[in-house]
Every structure is written in structure tokens, then in C-alpha cells.
Amino acid sequence: MTATIPDIHDSRSAIEGIKVIDTDTHLTEPADLWTSRAPKAFKDRVPRVVMRKGTYNLASGEALSEAGESPVWVVDDSLILGPACAYGVVNAANEKVRGIDFMDWSINDISPAASFLEPRLAAMDATGIWGQIVYPNLAGFGGQAFSSIEDLRLRNLCATLYNDAMAEIQEQSGGRIMGMGLLPWWDVPSAIAEVERIHTLGLKGVNTNADPQDQGLPDLGDPCWEPLWEACTSHDLPVNFHIGASLTQASWYGKASWPSLDNERKLALGSTLLYLNNARVIGNLIFSGVLERHPTLKIVSSESGVGWIPFALDALDYQVTETAPNALDALSMNPSEYFRRQIFACFWFEGEGLLDSVRRLGFDNCMFETDFPHPTCLFPDPLTRMAGVLEEVDYGLRKKLLSGNAARVYNIDVPT
């Protein structure tokens, strides 16, 4: 935990003085995240790391071989949620390793900053980041992995203990590290109740499954979800849809590419196409009328990039008039107008052309992220590149994109 983070302090005059908020990072969950907080009767049932025979696929969690032993996350005695792996490419020496070697790493091979508070704050300070929004790994990016736990009480406990941990980290970090509350979406009354508890805990937003219809529930346009949207709206909690946040999207690594491609190219292509899956989420939220019925509900498309969104909105605007004119009776605005009123998207790797996309979407609708410590993350120098891209717009717009929009969406008190 004492490895040195590269300290990047170069000519970033374009963003000097901005308290940068990184709107998408991840936690490689410490092995005791659940066991250290569980009631005594559940300590041997909640997710914990054990050694089991065999090796497991990082992307799917499925067993690959019975040879050898490897650490896995297990619930109860036999339910394996997946390998206890690094879920990132920044190694224990705080070096970013490109390629797919990280798929063989355990949780002990990842940077301490991926899992622990003090190293994370040190990494943020060294790379010029003031605050971070944090998403899970083990649970799935939308909590979909926990649905395999049959005992509903235990399944709900896994979500609430995670949220307790996020509240502790937020408080201990002085409000700089902000985990999104994980909704127990598999049980609508429990999800609504957890929204209330998340608000009481002081968390800044909620994270949920984009496609509950994959797992036996109605889709998010169904009336049963209306109380959930009302609860999120009443507490001004943004609803985050991270890419890969459903079973529909879970096959991104294995099925996005042709079988003849090697694993590196499968990862590169699968990661790219995964961004575009959020077009489904945006389109369905708009066409279902969720945003029409809840005009102050805030939606975040996380880790999706922004360059493809203007085209998608143009297509939605065109298609709704050409192929679904009767839908206009239920929608008071064009699809693109709902986006500009209520949806926010995050950018990180985009360079030339980024500002053109931002101008079309609106400077109020875009936020910066780094995706630390995942394979596409900007570590170890997330801001120099972005400073160059943003130089051509005035300082006030730079501040919006790097800090102000996130502070407004997530109701973050940023020190002056």
C-alpha cells in the first residue's frame, strides 16, 4: 500500500484552479467489504473471498478449468459470484499495464488505490482529481450479479451492506469519494425503501439494472416503477445507467466479436460496442414516457462517451415522426429535447471532435470521467490531454465540463 503514484504537475494552465470531479471510477472491492459489516448470523453467508479448485473467466465468472486453485467470491457455501480478481489494469506498483494480462491478476495484484481509501485519495491528489463518483465491480455495474442469490433477505443485505460501505467511505474521505447507492432492483418495494435510506445516508445518486426484464421483472417503462422514479425525484437523486448494467449487455466480451479474433481484439471491440448499448437505454427511457411523466428526474449515461449521442438523437427525432407518429400524442417534446432537459453523459478518451459533440448536446449535459482503474482508464495522467482539448473554449465552460455539471447533477458541495 506504499507504492508511489506518479505525480503529474505540468503545464495545465487551461484547467488551473478547477476542482475536477471524475464521474466514473470503480472499486475493486476489498475482501472484507461485506464480512466486516454483516450481522453475526450472516458473516458466513455474505460475499467473501475463498480459495476454490479451478480457474474462472473474468468476463463471465464461469469455470474454465478444474486445474489448480484460485480465489473466488462466494456466497453461502457454494454460490460462486466470480473470480476474486483485480478488475483493473493499474498494478500494485501503480503502473498501468496495457493488454489483457490483468485478466490473470488477483485482488492482491491491483493498485491499493483501486480498493482502499488513503491510497485512492493519494492517487487523486497526484493526478489532479478532487472528487470521484464510484461504481461497483463484483455486483455487476447495475447490481445484476446479485440476482443469482436465491435468499431474498440475503440478496437485499448484500446491497444494503455495500451502500453502508459507500457511506462510510464518503464520510471518511471528506466527501471526495462518492459511491453510488446500489438499488435492490429485484424487489421493487425494497428498491423504493432503499432510495429513502440512500438519501438518509447522504449518498449522491443511485445505480440500477438497465434491463430488469431479463431477470423476471417488468421493464423500466412499466407502471410498477413509477414510485421508484418519484422517490428519486423527490430526493433529487440522479439515476445512473452504467454501461454493462444488465444481462442483456453482459455478453459484451464473448459475443460482440467474431470467434476468429484473439482475446486482445475481443476486449477492444467488445469495450467499444459496449458504449453504444446505452443508446438502447436512452431511447427506451424517452419513448416509454418515463421522462415525460417525471420531468425533473435526472438520468446519467455513465462510461458511454458522447460522440455517438448526437447521431442517436437525430435518428430518434427522425424515426419518431416517420415510423411512430402516434407516439407524439404521449410525448410533448422531440426525443433530443428530453435528453437536453434530463440526461447527462460522460466523456474521457475523446479528442478531436469532442467539443463539436458537446456543443450539439449542450455544455450543461456533459461531464468528465477517467474510468479508473479499468482497461480504458486515463491513468496516470488524466488531465493533460483534456486540458489541451478544452483550451479553445472559455474558462467558464471548461469548469462546467470538468466540475460544475457534476456538482449540480450530484448535489456536491465543492470547496472554493
KOLTITOR-65480 format. One line per 2 residues: number of its first residue (from 1); their letters; for each residue x, y, z of C-alpha. Coordinates in nm, 3 decimals. Layout:
NUM = A = X/Y/Z | ...
END
This chain:
1 = MT = 0.000/0.000/0.000 | 0.301/0.234/-0.001
3 = AT = 0.382/0.234/-0.374 | 0.431/0.580/-0.519
5 = IP = 0.173/0.729/-0.756 | 0.334/0.923/-1.043
7 = DI = 0.294/1.293/-0.958 | 0.174/1.481/-1.267
9 = HD = 0.219/1.858/-1.235 | 0.286/2.002/-1.579
11 = SR = 0.155/2.293/-1.783 | -0.219/2.257/-1.730
13 = SA = -0.294/2.625/-1.719 | -0.619/2.572/-1.911
15 = IE = -0.776/2.398/-1.611 | -0.582/2.555/-1.324
17 = GI = -0.800/2.619/-1.021 | -1.079/2.378/-1.120
19 = KV = -1.180/2.119/-0.861 | -1.214/1.832/-1.109
21 = ID = -1.487/1.574/-1.046 | -1.433/1.236/-1.210
23 = TD = -1.781/1.096/-1.275 | -1.692/0.732/-1.336
25 = TH = -1.445/0.521/-1.139 | -1.468/0.174/-0.988
27 = LT = -1.396/-0.003/-0.663 | -1.210/-0.333/-0.661
29 = EP = -1.397/-0.447/-0.354 | -1.175/-0.538/-0.055
31 = AD = -1.214/-0.898/0.055 | -1.381/-0.796/0.382
33 = LW = -1.623/-0.535/0.245 | -1.928/-0.749/0.331
35 = TS = -1.797/-0.971/0.612 | -1.672/-0.679/0.821
37 = RA = -2.019/-0.518/0.819 | -2.251/-0.819/0.822
39 = PK = -2.459/-0.919/1.125 | -2.311/-1.219/1.304
41 = AF = -2.568/-1.461/1.160 | -2.470/-1.362/0.805
43 = KD = -2.089/-1.339/0.825 | -2.052/-1.685/0.669
45 = RV = -2.316/-1.616/0.405 | -2.236/-1.276/0.254
47 = PR = -1.979/-1.238/-0.028 | -1.630/-1.333/0.087
49 = VV = -1.307/-1.449/-0.076 | -1.209/-1.816/-0.052
51 = MR = -0.980/-2.050/-0.244 | -1.158/-2.293/-0.471
53 = KG = -1.045/-2.555/-0.718 | -1.024/-2.435/-1.077
55 = TY = -0.988/-2.112/-1.271 | -1.264/-1.875/-1.375
57 = NL = -1.339/-1.642/-1.664 | -1.306/-1.275/-1.568
59 = AS = -1.581/-1.157/-1.801 | -1.846/-1.421/-1.727
61 = GE = -1.740/-1.575/-1.395 | -1.778/-1.922/-1.546
63 = AL = -1.535/-2.203/-1.464 | -1.266/-2.251/-1.727
65 = SE = -1.070/-2.539/-1.579 | -1.063/-2.766/-1.275
67 = AG = -0.684/-2.745/-1.257 | -0.521/-2.564/-0.966
69 = ES = -0.683/-2.330/-0.720 | -0.785/-1.966/-0.742
71 = PV = -0.950/-1.708/-0.515 | -1.320/-1.659/-0.580
73 = WV = -1.606/-1.458/-0.435 | -1.853/-1.700/-0.279
75 = VD = -2.196/-1.658/-0.118 | -2.314/-1.915/0.137
77 = DS = -2.110/-2.230/0.081 | -2.141/-2.290/-0.289
79 = LI = -2.262/-1.994/-0.495 | -1.960/-1.853/-0.679
81 = LG = -2.020/-1.496/-0.796 | -1.692/-1.481/-0.985
83 = PA = -1.314/-1.472/-0.953 | -1.162/-1.253/-0.683
85 = CA = -0.970/-1.065/-0.948 | -0.823/-0.719/-0.993
87 = YG = -1.094/-0.568/-1.217 | -0.838/-0.320/-1.339
89 = VV = -0.509/-0.259/-1.516 | -0.316/-0.045/-1.264
91 = NA = -0.084/-0.286/-1.088 | 0.040/-0.295/-0.729
93 = AN = 0.332/-0.069/-0.827 | 0.081/0.187/-0.964
95 = EK = 0.177/0.124/-1.326 | -0.084/0.094/-1.598
97 = VR = -0.039/-0.232/-1.789 | -0.197/-0.240/-2.135
99 = GI = -0.340/-0.553/-2.292 | -0.512/-0.844/-2.121
101 = DF = -0.255/-0.958/-1.865 | -0.479/-0.811/-1.593
103 = MD = -0.727/-1.094/-1.651 | -0.490/-1.323/-1.462
105 = WS = -0.442/-1.087/-1.167 | -0.593/-1.145/-0.824
107 = IN = -0.722/-0.868/-0.599 | -0.373/-0.853/-0.444
109 = DI = -0.215/-0.758/-0.778 | -0.416/-0.438/-0.829
111 = SP = -0.311/-0.093/-0.710 | -0.410/-0.029/-0.348
113 = AA = -0.577/0.286/-0.482 | -0.835/0.064/-0.652
115 = SF = -0.958/-0.071/-0.318 | -0.856/0.144/-0.022
117 = LE = -0.935/0.495/0.092 | -0.600/0.653/0.170
119 = PR = -0.419/0.524/-0.142 | -0.719/0.635/-0.354
121 = LA = -0.703/0.987/-0.212 | -0.327/0.993/-0.273
123 = AM = -0.380/0.889/-0.636 | -0.646/1.156/-0.680
125 = DA = -0.418/1.425/-0.538 | -0.127/1.316/-0.755
127 = TG = -0.332/1.316/-1.074 | -0.522/1.639/-1.013
129 = IW = -0.866/1.495/-0.930 | -1.066/1.649/-0.645
131 = GQ = -1.368/1.417/-0.634 | -1.477/1.080/-0.774
133 = IV = -1.805/0.902/-0.839 | -1.759/0.527/-0.772
135 = YP = -1.933/0.218/-0.912 | -1.905/-0.148/-0.809
137 = NL = -1.739/-0.439/-0.985 | -1.844/-0.763/-0.816
139 = AG = -2.218/-0.689/-0.810 | -2.219/-0.608/-1.178
141 = FG = -2.229/-0.248/-1.297 | -2.604/-0.244/-1.233
143 = GQ = -2.622/-0.496/-0.949 | -2.733/-0.772/-1.185
145 = AF = -2.491/-1.033/-1.046 | -2.663/-1.040/-0.707
147 = SS = -2.985/-1.171/-0.861 | -2.833/-1.521/-0.854
149 = IE = -2.864/-1.522/-0.473 | -3.186/-1.714/-0.402
151 = DL = -3.245/-1.598/-0.044 | -3.414/-1.258/-0.086
153 = RL = -3.317/-1.139/0.261 | -2.951/-1.222/0.194
155 = RN = -2.966/-1.063/-0.152 | -3.107/-0.740/-0.009
157 = LC = -2.845/-0.745/0.267 | -2.567/-0.763/0.008
159 = AT = -2.696/-0.438/-0.143 | -2.752/-0.255/0.184
161 = LY = -2.411/-0.351/0.323 | -2.248/-0.224/0.005
163 = ND = -2.433/0.105/0.048 | -2.324/0.125/0.411
165 = AM = -1.964/0.088/0.293 | -2.010/0.365/0.036
167 = AE = -2.148/0.597/0.303 | -1.851/0.524/0.531
169 = IQ = -1.603/0.591/0.251 | -1.776/0.914/0.156
171 = EQ = -1.767/1.041/0.512 | -1.408/0.930/0.574
173 = SG = -1.290/1.092/0.250 | -1.438/1.427/0.344
175 = GR = -1.698/1.397/0.070 | -1.446/1.343/-0.209
177 = IM = -1.519/0.975/-0.286 | -1.887/0.923/-0.362
179 = GM = -2.014/0.571/-0.420 | -2.347/0.541/-0.597
181 = GL = -2.614/0.363/-0.396 | -2.689/0.015/-0.529
183 = LP = -3.064/-0.047/-0.563 | -3.210/-0.390/-0.482
185 = WW = -3.397/-0.363/-0.812 | -3.510/-0.728/-0.795
187 = DV = -3.774/-0.627/-0.538 | -3.948/-0.301/-0.626
189 = PS = -4.077/-0.219/-0.272 | -3.729/-0.284/-0.131
191 = AI = -3.574/-0.065/-0.402 | -3.808/0.221/-0.313
193 = AE = -3.730/0.179/0.056 | -3.357/0.174/-0.019
195 = VE = -3.386/0.503/-0.209 | -3.511/0.657/0.115
197 = RI = -3.223/0.501/0.309 | -2.969/0.609/0.047
199 = HT = -3.094/0.964/0.086 | -3.062/0.937/0.465
201 = LG = -2.708/0.801/0.429 | -2.617/1.110/0.227
203 = LK = -2.519/0.926/-0.091 | -2.531/1.133/-0.408
205 = GV = -2.709/0.904/-0.655 | -2.840/0.555/-0.727
207 = NT = -2.723/0.281/-0.959 | -2.952/0.018/-1.107
209 = NA = -3.014/-0.252/-1.368 | -3.095/-0.123/-1.717
211 = DP = -3.289/-0.435/-1.820 | -3.476/-0.595/-1.529
213 = QD = -3.698/-0.769/-1.785 | -3.402/-1.004/-1.843
215 = QG = -3.446/-1.137/-1.492 | -3.818/-1.182/-1.442
217 = LP = -3.937/-0.827/-1.373 | -4.123/-0.574/-1.590
219 = DL = -3.911/-0.335/-1.794 | -3.846/0.014/-1.659
221 = GD = -4.134/0.167/-1.855 | -4.389/-0.037/-1.659
223 = PC = -4.615/0.145/-1.410 | -4.475/-0.062/-1.122
225 = WE = -4.159/0.152/-1.136 | -4.340/0.485/-1.108
227 = PL = -4.299/0.507/-0.726 | -3.925/0.450/-0.770
229 = WE = -3.891/0.739/-1.014 | -4.099/0.955/-0.780
231 = AC = -3.874/0.868/-0.486 | -3.559/0.950/-0.680
233 = TS = -3.712/1.276/-0.800 | -3.831/1.380/-0.455
235 = HD = -3.479/1.341/-0.316 | -3.309/1.477/-0.630
237 = LP = -3.104/1.159/-0.666 | -2.976/1.102/-1.022
239 = VN = -3.034/0.753/-1.162 | -2.714/0.616/-1.316
241 = FH = -2.711/0.367/-1.601 | -2.355/0.245/-1.631
243 = IG = -2.267/0.054/-1.948 | -2.282/-0.322/-1.897
245 = AS = -2.554/-0.285/-1.632 | -2.773/-0.579/-1.731
247 = LT = -2.767/-0.938/-1.852 | -2.851/-0.809/-2.200
249 = QA = -2.516/-0.631/-2.201 | -2.320/-0.894/-2.007
251 = SW = -2.205/-1.084/-2.314 | -2.006/-0.788/-2.449
253 = YG = -1.671/-0.967/-2.429 | -1.762/-1.307/-2.564
255 = KA = -2.025/-1.228/-2.827 | -1.952/-0.883/-2.966
257 = SW = -1.666/-1.000/-3.184 | -1.618/-1.278/-3.438
259 = PS = -1.479/-1.602/-3.291 | -1.166/-1.576/-3.505
261 = LD = -1.040/-1.266/-3.321 | -0.783/-1.309/-3.046
263 = NE = -0.862/-1.209/-2.688 | -0.699/-0.866/-2.708
265 = RK = -0.906/-0.768/-3.009 | -1.217/-0.914/-2.850
267 = LA = -1.162/-0.688/-2.550 | -1.103/-0.381/-2.767
269 = LG = -1.407/-0.440/-2.987 | -1.632/-0.551/-2.703
271 = ST = -1.541/-0.242/-2.500 | -1.617/-0.016/-2.795
273 = LL = -1.956/-0.168/-2.871 | -2.048/-0.169/-2.504
275 = YL = -2.055/0.212/-2.506 | -2.322/0.208/-2.776
277 = NN = -2.551/-0.018/-2.573 | -2.657/0.287/-2.376
279 = AR = -2.835/0.408/-2.690 | -3.095/0.143/-2.601
281 = VI = -3.128/0.281/-2.251 | -3.163/0.641/-2.364
283 = GN = -3.409/0.557/-2.640 | -3.629/0.339/-2.422
285 = LI = -3.641/0.589/-2.136 | -3.756/0.857/-2.379
287 = FS = -4.003/0.654/-2.588 | -4.158/0.486/-2.282
289 = GV = -4.262/0.826/-2.147 | -4.066/0.793/-1.823
291 = LE = -3.909/1.136/-1.875 | -4.238/1.286/-1.989
293 = RH = -4.406/1.173/-1.667 | -4.111/1.272/-1.447
295 = PT = -3.974/1.595/-1.592 | -3.722/1.658/-1.311
297 = LK = -3.581/1.303/-1.297 | -3.207/1.312/-1.373
299 = IV = -3.050/1.030/-1.576 | -2.677/0.969/-1.622
301 = SS = -2.534/0.761/-1.907 | -2.209/0.654/-1.743
303 = ES = -1.892/0.542/-1.923 | -2.065/0.568/-2.260
305 = GV = -1.875/0.856/-2.420 | -2.063/1.131/-2.600
307 = GW = -1.959/1.131/-2.968 | -2.227/0.887/-3.084
309 = IP = -2.513/1.056/-2.897 | -2.585/1.346/-3.139
311 = FA = -2.634/1.095/-3.421 | -2.856/0.877/-3.199
313 = LD = -3.072/1.176/-3.107 | -3.102/1.282/-3.470
315 = AL = -3.217/0.929/-3.552 | -3.469/0.922/-3.266
317 = DY = -3.612/1.259/-3.370 | -3.649/1.139/-3.728
319 = QV = -3.784/0.794/-3.652 | -4.049/0.905/-3.407
321 = TE = -4.214/1.119/-3.674 | -4.163/0.878/-3.963
323 = TA = -4.245/0.545/-3.804 | -4.420/0.617/-3.473
325 = PN = -4.634/0.930/-3.526 | -4.893/0.811/-3.274
327 = AL = -4.625/0.827/-3.005 | -4.630/1.204/-3.038
329 = DA = -4.966/1.205/-2.859 | -4.787/1.088/-2.545
331 = LS = -4.466/1.290/-2.589 | -4.475/1.667/-2.565
333 = MN = -4.122/1.716/-2.699 | -3.878/1.573/-2.951
335 = PS = -3.653/1.295/-2.812 | -3.349/1.525/-2.832
337 = EY = -3.528/1.779/-2.612 | -3.581/1.524/-2.338
339 = FR = -3.210/1.447/-2.349 | -3.113/1.811/-2.310
341 = RQ = -3.359/1.857/-2.025 | -3.281/1.547/-1.820
343 = IF = -2.995/1.325/-1.941 | -2.622/1.364/-1.882
345 = AC = -2.335/1.175/-2.043 | -1.968/1.126/-1.957
347 = FW = -1.658/1.161/-2.177 | -1.294/1.070/-2.124
349 = FE = -1.089/0.938/-2.421 | -1.241/1.152/-2.698
351 = GE = -1.012/1.413/-2.851 | -1.066/1.583/-3.184
353 = GL = -1.437/1.627/-3.236 | -1.528/1.614/-2.867
355 = LD = -1.625/1.980/-2.850 | -1.838/1.953/-3.162
357 = SV = -2.035/1.674/-2.991 | -2.059/1.869/-2.667
359 = RR = -2.187/2.177/-2.848 | -2.461/1.972/-3.013
361 = LG = -2.564/1.803/-2.689 | -2.527/2.112/-2.473
363 = FD = -2.247/2.223/-2.244 | -2.480/2.158/-1.949
365 = NC = -2.522/1.788/-2.034 | -2.165/1.654/-2.044
367 = MF = -1.928/1.553/-1.763 | -1.570/1.431/-1.737
369 = ET = -1.462/1.086/-1.621 | -1.146/0.870/-1.614
371 = DF = -1.277/0.511/-1.566 | -1.003/0.438/-1.309
373 = PH = -0.876/0.163/-1.281 | -1.038/-0.017/-1.576
375 = PT = -0.862/-0.105/-1.904 | -0.974/0.214/-2.081
377 = CL = -0.881/0.448/-1.795 | -0.678/0.764/-1.847
379 = FP = -0.434/0.687/-1.562 | -0.170/0.807/-1.482
381 = DP = -0.222/1.149/-1.646 | -0.592/1.205/-1.695
383 = LT = -0.592/1.583/-1.724 | -0.311/1.697/-1.954
385 = RM = -0.484/1.554/-2.262 | -0.817/1.702/-2.160
387 = AG = -0.666/2.043/-2.090 | -0.543/2.055/-2.447
389 = VL = -0.880/1.953/-2.589 | -1.067/2.216/-2.386
391 = EE = -0.829/2.507/-2.448 | -1.044/2.654/-2.726
393 = VD = -1.348/2.719/-2.504 | -1.361/2.980/-2.231
395 = YG = -1.273/2.901/-1.872 | -1.634/2.900/-1.753
397 = LR = -1.725/2.622/-1.997 | -1.417/2.420/-1.902
399 = KK = -1.520/2.447/-1.539 | -1.871/2.327/-1.624
401 = LL = -1.746/2.021/-1.807 | -1.482/1.923/-1.552
403 = SG = -1.663/2.011/-1.231 | -1.970/2.232/-1.235
405 = NA = -2.207/1.999/-1.417 | -2.118/1.706/-1.193
407 = AR = -2.159/1.922/-0.882 | -2.506/2.024/-0.999
409 = VY = -2.621/1.677/-1.108 | -2.500/1.504/-0.792
411 = NI = -2.555/1.792/-0.548 | -2.189/1.800/-0.444
413 = DV = -2.056/2.076/-0.221 | -1.727/2.166/-0.388
415 = PT = -1.492/2.380/-0.179 | -1.388/2.711/-0.327
END
